[in-house]
Amino acid sequence: MSSFTILESELELKAIRSGGPGGQNVNKVATAIQLRFESQNSSLPDHIKEALLKLRDQRINAEGVIVITARQFRNQEANRLAALGRLDKIIEKAASKPKPRKATRPTNSSISRRLETKTKRGRVKQLRTRVNPEED
């Protein structure tokens, strides 16, 4: 786990109507939560801010503003906690370093299998060519 903190003042939480099935409750009560977090103007370390901009996530725009909409639950508090959890996951993903790739070589048996299949395929294609009657 990284040691980063997000201040409550940096978050913008807004209650919105959820939409979808649910009848009168959905039409009357604003239970969905829309969370906005401006990552570039936050107290996060610079390397995490840069990583957030490089992440390919549709919830992050070009300016680094993260918009998360949580409408899974029927009450506002549960949706608020879900939105905050998703924000934590996005920031954790940006903070984690990718595992370095180890260069590997193909095994001798895999090389010989590949060459054998190429030879067989070449023979099949050779048999498809037109027979020249003048050679006989």
TAJOGI-V175824 format. One record per pair of residues at least 24 apart in sequence whose ideal C-beta (glycine too) atoms are under 10 Angstrom apart, sorted by the first residue. I is the first residue (numbers start at 1). GAP is how many residues later the second one is. If there is no record, write none. Layout:
BEGIN
((I/GAP) (I/GAP))
END
This chain:
BEGIN
((1/87) (1/91) (1/94) (1/95) (2/42) (2/43) (2/46) (2/89) (2/90) (2/92) (2/93) (2/94) (3/42) (3/92) (4/38) (4/39) (4/40) (4/41) (4/44) (4/84) (4/87) (4/88) (4/90) (4/91) (5/37) (5/38) (5/39) (6/31) (6/33) (6/36) (6/37) (6/38) (6/78) (6/81) (6/82) (6/85) (7/35) (7/36) (9/33) (9/34) (10/26) (10/27) (10/28) (10/29) (10/31) (10/32) (10/33) (10/34) (11/24) (11/25) (11/26) (11/27) (11/31) (11/55) (11/69) (11/72) (11/73) (11/76) (12/24) (12/25) (12/26) (12/53) (12/55) (13/24) (13/55) (13/57) (13/63) (13/66) (13/67) (13/70) (13/71) (14/55) (15/61) (15/64) (15/65) (16/53) (16/55) (16/63) (17/54) (18/51) (18/52) (18/53) (18/54) (18/55) (18/56) (18/61) (19/52) (20/51) (22/49) (22/52) (25/49) (26/45) (26/48) (29/45) (29/46) (29/47) (30/46) (31/39) (31/40) (31/41) (31/42) (31/43) (31/44) (31/45) (31/46) (31/47) (31/48) (31/49) (32/37) (32/38) (32/39) (32/40) (32/41) (32/44) (32/47) (32/48) (32/51) (33/35) (33/36) (33/37) (33/38) (33/39) (33/40) (33/43) (33/44) (33/45) (33/46) (33/47) (33/48) (33/49) (33/50) (33/51) (34/33) (34/34) (34/35) (34/36) (34/37) (34/45) (34/49) (35/24) (35/31) (35/32) (35/33) (35/34) (35/35) (35/44) (35/45) (35/47) (35/48) (35/49) (35/51) (35/52) (36/29) (36/30) (36/31) (36/32) (37/27) (37/28) (37/29) (37/30) (37/31) (37/46) (37/47) (37/50) (37/53) (37/54) (38/25) (38/26) (38/27) (38/28) (39/24) (39/25) (39/26) (39/27) (39/48) (39/51) (39/52) (39/55) (40/24) (40/25) (41/24) (42/24) (42/49) (44/47) (44/50) (44/51) (45/50) (47/47) (47/48) (47/50) (48/43) (48/44) (48/46) (48/47) (49/45) (50/44) (51/40) (51/42) (51/43) (51/44) (51/45) (51/46) (52/38) (52/39) (52/41) (52/42) (52/43) (53/41) (54/40) (55/35) (55/36) (55/38) (55/39) (57/33) (57/36) (57/37) (59/27) (59/28) (59/31) (60/30) (60/34) (66/24) (66/25))
END
